[in-house]
């Protein structure tokens, strides 16, 4: 017998994702809400409810950071269009900007190029009572710079040797450090680039580097592997966030931060447990890449 015809209500995960994305983009249009299936509305409302819960917890955490004069640094890395910026936006949405800063440095100036590589980042580190989020960081020298030819091989190698020592000093000095790498698949990255080209509100995100991201996919994969191998340490581990589904990535990234720090009026720990299918340890990602490095089709970003 031939393959059974798929029932009307049978949907794959990809079907759901595509349908939800299309429907929710149109929800603000007049009368369009009536055409959105109920199950999509419920999924969206469930996400909004969970997001609000995490944002309330982040507000509690910020109050604790301020009262205890803590220094918290969160680094966001990953390929272009991996979902870093959207996650940072949701994390900081209701935080007091006086104590929560986003750092997204432009290309170094002529003067900065002559300085110690970490120098311009050091000035942005958190003071007591601050939460600082780096939208890209010193890890530019681990992936983007060597792939694009913005640094020499010697500079790249020296960075990989120096960065574990540098971060160890930060942690031993009392800074709470989180390092997130947002991992997006090649196909999903291509879809997001296409969306940026057609959505006028997203075109500011396009850059010459983006245009080469797909072409240089394998080169970035090799540099990612080197970066994780050299900088994933017990004291300063990487956390990998699977980010093909942006909403899952955002919620689970927040859960990692919230579950790792103590603060007053914290909700039960089971409500802050990250999804193990979304959140992967740095060491597990290294093992996965070791197994599949020579099979690019099986690798993620």
C-alpha positions in Angstrom: 0.0 0.0 0.0 1.1 3.5 -0.6 2.0 6.0 2.0 -1.0 7.1 4.1 -2.2 10.6 3.2 -1.4 13.0 6.0 -4.5 13.9 8.0 -5.7 17.5 7.9 -4.7 18.1 11.5 -1.3 16.3 11.4 1.5 18.8 11.5 5.3 18.5 11.6 7.3 20.8 13.9 8.3 22.7 10.8 4.7 23.1 9.7 3.9 24.5 13.0 6.8 26.9 13.1 6.1 28.2 9.6 2.4 28.6 10.2 2.8 30.2 13.5 5.4 32.7 12.2 3.2 33.7 9.2 0.0 34.0 11.3 1.6 36.0 14.1 3.2 38.4 11.7 -0.3 39.2 10.5 -2.0 39.4 13.8 -1.9 43.2 13.9 -3.6 43.6 10.6 -7.3 44.5 10.7 -9.5 41.4 11.1 -6.5 39.1 10.6 -6.7 37.8 14.2 -9.9 36.0 13.2 -8.0 34.0 10.6 -5.3 32.8 13.1 -6.0 29.2 14.2 -6.8 28.8 17.9 -3.9 26.5 18.5 -1.5 29.1 17.2 -3.0 31.8 19.4 -2.7 29.4 22.4 0.9 28.7 21.7 1.7 32.4 21.4 -0.1 33.2 24.6 1.7 30.4 26.4 5.0 31.9 25.2 4.0 35.4 26.3 3.0 34.1 29.7 6.3 32.2 30.2 8.3 35.2 28.9 6.5 37.5 31.4 7.3 35.1 34.2 11.0 35.1 33.3 11.1 38.9 33.0 9.6 39.3 36.4 12.3 37.0 37.8 15.0 39.1 36.0 13.6 42.2 37.7 14.0 40.4 41.1 17.5 39.4 40.1 18.4 42.9 39.2 17.3 44.2 42.5 19.4 41.6 44.2 22.4 42.5 42.1 22.1 46.1 43.0 21.5 45.5 46.7 24.5 43.1 46.9 26.8 45.2 44.7 27.2 42.1 42.5 29.0 42.3 39.1 27.4 40.1 36.4 28.6 39.9 32.9 26.7 38.0 30.1 28.4 37.4 26.8 26.4 36.6 23.7 28.2 35.0 20.7 27.1 33.1 17.6 26.8 33.4 13.9 24.9 36.3 12.3 21.1 36.0 12.6 21.4 33.4 15.4 19.0 35.3 17.7 21.4 37.1 20.1 19.9 40.6 19.7 16.3 39.5 20.1 17.2 37.6 23.3 19.1 40.6 24.8 16.1 42.8 23.9 13.7 40.5 25.9 16.1 40.2 28.8 16.5 44.0 29.2 12.9 45.0 28.3 11.8 45.8 31.9 15.2 46.2 33.6 16.4 49.6 35.0 18.9 50.9 32.4 20.9 52.6 35.1 22.0 49.1 36.3 21.7 47.1 33.2 23.8 47.9 30.2 24.1 46.5 26.7 27.5 46.7 25.1 27.7 46.4 21.3 31.1 47.9 20.3 31.7 49.1 16.7 34.9 48.2 14.8 38.0 49.4 16.6 39.3 52.9 15.8 42.8 53.5 14.5 43.9 54.2 18.0 42.2 51.1 19.5 43.9 48.9 16.9 47.2 49.8 18.5 46.1 49.0 22.0 46.2 45.7 24.0 43.4 43.7 22.4 41.2 43.4 25.6 41.7 47.1 26.5 38.5 48.5 25.1 36.4 45.7 26.6 37.9 46.1 30.0 36.5 49.7 30.3 33.0 48.2 29.7 33.1 45.6 32.5 30.4 45.8 35.2 30.9 47.8 38.3 29.2 46.9 41.6 25.5 46.5 41.2 25.6 46.2 37.4 24.4 43.6 34.9 26.2 44.1 31.6 25.3 42.2 28.4 27.9 42.0 25.6 26.3 41.7 22.1 29.4 40.1 20.7 32.6 40.5 22.7 36.4 39.8 22.6 35.4 36.6 20.9 35.3 38.5 17.6 39.0 37.6 17.4 38.0 33.9 17.7 35.7 33.7 14.7 34.8 36.8 12.7 38.2 38.4 12.6 40.3 35.4 11.4 37.6 34.2 8.9 37.3 37.7 7.4 41.0 38.4 7.5 40.7 41.2 10.1 43.5 39.8 12.2 46.7 37.7 11.5 47.1 34.0 12.3 49.5 35.0 15.0 47.0 37.4 16.6 44.3 34.7 16.5 46.5 32.0 18.1 47.7 34.4 20.8 44.1 35.3 21.6 43.1 31.7 22.1 46.0 31.2 24.5 45.3 34.5 26.4 41.5 34.4 26.7 41.2 31.6 29.3 43.7 33.4 31.6 42.0 36.8 31.1 38.5 35.3 32.0 40.0 33.4 34.9 41.2 36.7 36.3 37.7 38.2 35.9 36.0 35.3 37.7 38.5 35.2 40.5 38.0 38.9 41.0 34.3 38.3 41.7 32.6 38.8 38.4 29.8 36.4 37.6 30.4 35.4 34.0 28.0 33.7 31.6 29.1 32.8 28.0 26.3 31.9 25.6 26.9 30.7 22.1 23.7 30.8 20.0 23.7 27.9 17.5 21.6 28.3 14.4 21.4 25.9 11.4 22.6 26.9 8.0 19.1 26.7 6.5 17.5 28.7 9.2 20.2 31.4 8.9 19.5 31.6 5.2 15.8 32.1 5.9 16.5 34.9 8.3 18.8 36.7 5.9 16.1 36.5 3.3 13.6 38.0 5.8 16.0 40.9 6.5 16.2 41.7 2.8 12.4 42.1 2.5 11.5 43.6 5.9 12.3 47.3 6.0 12.4 47.2 9.8 15.2 44.6 9.7 17.3 45.9 6.9 19.5 47.8 9.4 20.8 44.4 10.5 22.3 43.6 7.1 26.0 44.0 6.6 28.7 43.0 4.2 29.8 40.3 6.7 26.3 38.8 6.5 26.5 38.4 2.8 29.5 36.1 3.2 28.2 34.1 6.2 26.6 31.3 4.1 29.6 31.1 1.7 32.0 30.9 4.6 29.9 28.5 6.7 32.5 25.8 7.0 35.3 28.2 7.8 33.3 29.6 10.7 32.6 26.0 11.9 36.3 25.3 12.1 36.9 28.5 14.1 34.0 27.7 16.4 35.5 24.3 17.2 38.9 25.9 17.9 37.3 28.5 20.1 35.3 26.0 22.2 38.3 23.8 22.6 40.6 26.5 23.8 38.2 28.6 26.0 35.7 26.1 27.5 37.1 25.8 31.0 35.6 24.6 34.3 35.7 28.1 35.7 34.5 29.8 32.5 32.4 27.3 30.6 30.4 27.9 27.4 26.6 27.3 27.3 25.3 26.5 23.8 21.7 27.6 23.0 20.0 25.9 20.1 18.3 28.9 18.4 16.4 27.7 15.3 13.2 28.5 17.3 13.8 32.0 18.7 11.2 31.8 21.4 12.6 28.6 22.9 16.1 30.1 22.8 15.1 33.3 24.6 13.2 31.5 27.4 15.9 29.0 28.0 18.7 31.5 28.0 16.9 33.4 30.7 16.4 30.2 32.7 20.1 29.5 32.6 20.9 32.9 34.1 18.1 32.8 36.7 18.8 29.2 37.8 22.5 29.9 38.3 22.1 32.8 40.7 20.4 33.1 44.1 18.1 36.0 44.9 15.1 36.8 47.1 11.6 35.6 46.3 12.9 33.2 43.6 10.3 30.9 42.1 10.6 27.1 42.5 13.7 25.6 40.8 11.7 23.3 38.6 10.1 26.4 36.9 13.6 27.5 35.9 15.0 24.2 34.6 16.3 24.7 31.0 15.2 22.3 28.3 18.2 19.9 27.7 17.3 19.8 24.0 17.8 23.6 23.8 20.6 24.1 26.3 23.8 22.2 25.7 27.1 22.3 27.7 30.2 23.4 26.0 31.9 20.1 26.5 29.0 18.2 24.9 29.1 20.5 21.9 32.8 19.9 21.5 32.2 16.1 21.6 29.4 16.5 19.0 31.7 18.5 16.8 34.6 16.1 17.2 32.3 13.3 16.0 30.8 15.2 13.0 33.4 17.8 12.1 34.1 16.1 8.7 30.4 15.8 7.9 29.3 19.4 7.5 25.7 18.5 6.7 25.3 17.2 10.3 26.7 20.2 11.9 24.9 23.2 13.3 26.1 26.7 13.7 
